[in-house]
Amino acid sequence: MGATVIVDALWGDSGKGKTCAYLARRDDAALAVRAGAGTNAGASVTLPDGTLVKARQLPTGWVNPRTRVAVGSGVLVDPAVLAAEVARYGLDGRVMVDGRCALIRPEHIEAERNDRHLADTVGSTCTGNGYARADFVLRRAQQARDVAELAPYLGDVAREVNTLAASGATVLVESAQGTLLSLAFSNDYPYTTSDNCTAAAAMDDVGLNWRLVTDVVLVVKAMPTRVGAGPLPHEMSHGEAVARGVAEYGVVTGRPRRKAAGLDFSLLEYAAMLNGPTQIALTFCDHYDPAMRGARSRGGVTDRVHALIADVQAATGAPVTLLDTGPGLDDVVELVPVHG
């Protein structure tokens, strides 16, 4: 099957974690690998038994008991966050961390919390990622292989990713945040994250050979959100989001997410140009049209969402293959076979 890269089109919080978990289970993925900056963004998914899973360090593919999970060498690791997720979800023996990952230390977190530019102007999550990455660039950060507590997890993730993908096994690469938050591609600097968030960046984070990529799934949120400062086209007030029953709150910070009433298709076209998607996962369809809530078959797709699908496909040049219709892992409509 090769490797599938899962990447957010816009400003994050689109359901990449759910998409990864869904594909890991459906396609019996051998490995799910976390790409992205580090622990500054969270993923959440509601399991069939109602359990709400929240993760900041590890990809959510572990919901399939046969899927191992890993952290690519380009991703910052907070040992405390990693240990908490391994313990919370019983993942001993299923986790690999590349020994070359740079570490987030308590002093990085403290420095960001005291940095008024990051906290007040940029609206950073202040989880230490920017300061840790700066230390890594300056070649003075610790790496995962430098600390005894991470020894049980260490491995060459790049080797593992490429070996499995070349063998035909399914490998999922779960990116973080969103394309339009990319440090070097966003027009909204300094209201960005500390790294790029494109499909190519995700491949680089985990050391994946581009020839082994089978699919790029661009996750498009029907009603985009943004946390922190920076422009958000078609933004509604938080009061309106609450009144409409579509208010959201951040996984990491708990802050209200700023909510848009709909998509900006020129920005979506730009994101598609940067990422080259082979397919689209259109998420939060139940926010866009409440009649879609919990739909799991094509017959449940409303006329309003059919029209949105056509517009998204026109903007991206890729087929919409998955519709997210609710918080549950199984609240998904498959429109066409995922593998193109």
Residue pairs with C-beta under 8 A, 6 or more apart in sequence:
1 27
1 168
1 169
1 170
1 171
1 214
1 339
2 165
2 168
2 170
2 171
2 212
2 213
2 214
2 215
3 161
3 165
3 171
3 172
3 173
3 208
3 212
3 213
3 214
4 23
4 170
4 171
4 172
4 173
4 213
4 214
4 215
4 216
4 217
5 35
5 173
5 175
5 199
5 202
5 203
5 208
5 213
5 215
5 216
5 217
6 16
6 19
6 20
6 23
6 172
6 173
6 174
6 175
6 202
6 217
6 219
6 281
7 16
7 175
7 179
7 197
7 198
7 199
7 202
7 216
7 217
7 218
7 219
7 275
7 277
8 14
8 16
8 175
8 176
8 177
8 178
8 179
8 197
8 218
8 219
8 221
9 178
9 179
9 180
9 218
9 219
9 220
9 221
9 268
9 271
9 272
9 275
9 316
10 178
10 179
10 180
10 220
10 221
10 224
10 267
10 268
10 271
11 177
11 178
11 180
11 181
11 224
11 225
11 226
11 227
11 230
11 232
12 41
12 176
12 177
12 178
12 181
12 197
12 225
12 226
12 227
13 41
13 178
13 221
13 225
13 227
13 248
13 250
13 251
13 257
14 178
14 219
14 220
14 221
14 224
14 283
14 284
15 219
15 221
15 281
15 283
15 284
15 324
16 43
16 174
16 175
16 176
16 219
17 42
17 43
17 44
17 45
17 53
17 55
17 59
17 60
17 174
18 43
18 44
18 45
18 60
18 283
18 324
18 329
19 217
19 219
19 281
19 283
19 322
19 324
20 32
20 43
20 59
20 60
20 61
20 172
20 174
21 45
21 53
21 60
21 61
21 63
21 64
21 329
22 322
22 329
22 332
23 29
23 61
23 170
23 172
23 217
23 338
24 32
24 60
24 61
24 62
24 63
24 64
24 67
24 172
25 63
25 64
25 67
25 329
26 338
27 170
27 338
28 64
28 66
28 67
28 170
29 61
29 64
29 67
29 169
29 170
29 171
29 172
30 66
30 67
30 68
30 164
30 169
30 170
30 171
31 61
31 67
31 68
31 69
31 70
31 160
31 161
31 164
31 169
31 171
31 172
32 59
32 60
32 61
32 62
32 67
32 68
32 69
32 70
32 171
32 172
32 173
32 174
33 59
33 69
33 70
33 71
33 72
33 157
33 161
33 171
33 172
33 173
33 174
33 206
34 57
34 58
34 59
34 69
34 70
34 71
34 72
34 75
34 174
34 176
34 206
35 72
35 74
35 75
35 173
35 174
35 175
35 176
35 201
35 202
35 203
35 205
35 206
36 75
36 174
36 175
36 176
36 177
36 195
36 197
36 202
36 205
37 75
37 76
37 129
37 133
37 176
37 177
37 193
37 194
37 195
37 197
38 57
38 75
38 76
38 77
38 78
38 104
38 127
38 128
38 129
38 132
38 133
39 56
39 57
39 76
39 77
39 78
39 81
39 104
39 127
39 128
39 129
39 252
40 56
40 124
40 125
40 127
40 129
40 176
40 177
40 193
40 194
40 252
41 56
41 125
41 176
41 177
41 193
41 251
41 252
42 54
42 55
42 56
42 250
42 251
42 252
43 54
43 55
43 56
43 59
43 60
43 174
43 176
43 251
44 52
44 53
44 54
44 55
44 251
45 52
45 53
45 60
45 63
45 329
46 52
46 53
46 327
46 328
46 329
47 53
47 63
47 329
48 328
48 329
48 330
53 60
53 63
53 89
54 251
55 85
56 78
56 81
56 85
56 127
56 251
56 252
57 71
57 77
57 78
57 81
57 82
57 85
58 69
58 71
58 82
58 85
58 86
58 89
58 91
58 95
59 69
59 70
59 172
59 174
60 174
61 67
61 69
61 172
61 174
62 68
62 69
62 89
62 91
62 94
63 329
67 94
67 172
68 94
68 95
68 96
69 91
69 94
69 95
69 96
70 95
70 96
70 97
70 98
70 155
70 157
70 160
70 161
70 206
71 77
71 82
71 95
71 96
71 97
71 98
71 101
71 157
72 98
72 101
72 157
72 158
72 161
72 173
72 205
72 206
72 207
73 98
73 99
73 100
73 101
73 157
73 158
73 205
73 206
73 207
74 101
74 195
74 204
74 205
74 206
74 207
75 98
75 101
75 205
75 206
76 101
76 102
76 103
76 104
76 128
76 129
76 132
76 133
76 136
77 97
77 101
77 102
77 103
77 104
77 144
77 150
78 103
78 104
78 127
78 128
79 103
79 147
79 149
79 150
82 95
82 97
82 150
82 153
83 149
85 91
86 92
86 95
95 153
96 153
96 154
96 155
96 157
96 160
97 144
97 150
97 153
97 154
97 155
97 157
98 144
98 154
98 155
98 156
98 157
98 158
98 207
99 143
99 144
99 145
99 154
99 155
99 156
100 143
100 144
100 145
101 143
101 144
102 132
102 133
102 135
102 136
102 141
102 142
102 143
102 144
103 132
103 141
103 142
103 143
103 144
103 146
103 147
104 127
104 128
104 129
104 132
105 128
105 132
105 142
106 128
107 131
108 128
108 129
108 131
108 132
108 135
109 126
109 127
109 128
111 128
111 131
112 118
112 119
112 124
112 126
112 127
112 128
112 129
112 130
112 131
113 119
113 126
115 124
115 126
115 131
117 190
118 124
118 126
118 130
119 126
121 190
121 229
122 190
122 191
122 192
122 228
122 229
123 191
123 227
123 228
123 229
123 230
124 130
124 228
125 227
125 228
125 250
125 252
125 253
127 252
129 193
129 194
130 194
132 141
133 194
133 195
135 141
144 150
144 153
144 154
145 154
157 206
157 207
158 206
158 207
158 208
159 207
161 171
161 173
161 206
161 207
161 208
162 207
162 208
162 209
162 212
164 171
165 171
165 208
165 209
165 212
166 209
166 212
171 208
171 212
173 202
173 203
173 205
173 206
173 208
174 202
175 197
175 198
175 199
175 201
175 202
175 205
176 197
177 193
177 197
178 197
179 185
179 197
179 198
179 271
179 274
179 275
180 186
180 188
180 267
180 271
181 188
181 192
181 193
181 197
182 192
182 193
182 195
182 196
182 197
182 198
182 201
183 189
183 192
183 193
183 194
183 195
183 196
184 196
185 196
185 198
185 274
186 192
188 230
188 231
191 228
191 229
191 230
191 231
192 230
195 201
198 274
198 275
199 213
199 216
199 218
199 274
199 275
199 276
199 277
200 210
200 275
202 208
203 210
203 213
214 278
214 339
215 278
215 279
215 338
215 339
215 340
216 275
216 276
216 277
216 278
216 279
217 277
217 278
217 279
217 280
217 281
217 321
217 322
217 338
218 271
218 272
218 275
218 277
218 279
218 280
218 281
218 316
218 318
219 280
219 281
219 283
220 263
220 268
220 280
220 281
220 282
220 283
220 312
220 316
221 283
221 284
222 262
222 263
222 282
222 283
222 284
222 285
222 287
222 288
222 305
222 308
223 246
223 259
223 260
223 261
223 262
223 263
223 284
223 287
223 288
224 232
224 259
224 260
224 263
224 264
225 232
225 248
225 257
225 258
225 259
225 260
226 232
226 257
226 258
226 260
227 250
227 253
227 255
227 257
227 258
232 258
232 260
233 260
233 264
233 267
234 260
234 261
234 262
234 263
234 264
235 258
235 259
235 260
235 261
236 244
236 259
236 260
236 261
238 247
238 256
238 258
238 259
241 247
241 248
241 256
241 259
245 290
246 259
246 284
246 287
247 256
247 257
247 259
248 256
248 257
248 259
249 255
249 256
249 257
250 256
250 257
262 288
263 308
263 311
263 312
263 315
265 311
265 314
265 315
268 312
268 315
268 316
269 315
269 316
272 315
272 316
272 317
272 318
277 316
277 317
277 318
278 318
278 340
279 318
279 319
279 320
279 321
279 322
279 338
279 340
280 312
280 313
280 316
280 318
280 319
280 320
280 321
280 322
281 320
281 321
281 322
281 323
281 324
282 305
282 308
282 309
282 312
282 320
282 322
282 323
282 324
283 323
283 324
284 324
285 292
285 295
285 305
285 308
285 323
285 324
285 325
286 292
286 293
286 294
286 295
286 324
286 325
286 326
286 331
288 304
288 305
288 308
289 302
289 304
289 305
291 302
291 304
292 300
292 301
292 302
292 305
292 323
292 325
293 325
293 326
294 325
294 326
294 328
294 331
295 301
295 323
295 325
295 326
295 331
295 333
296 325
296 330
296 331
296 332
296 333
297 333
298 333
298 335
300 325
300 333
301 309
301 323
301 333
301 335
305 323
309 320
309 323
309 335
312 320
313 319
313 320
319 335
319 336
319 340
320 335
321 334
321 335
321 336
321 337
321 338
322 332
322 333
322 334
322 335
322 338
323 332
323 333
323 334
323 335
324 331
324 332
325 331
325 332
325 333
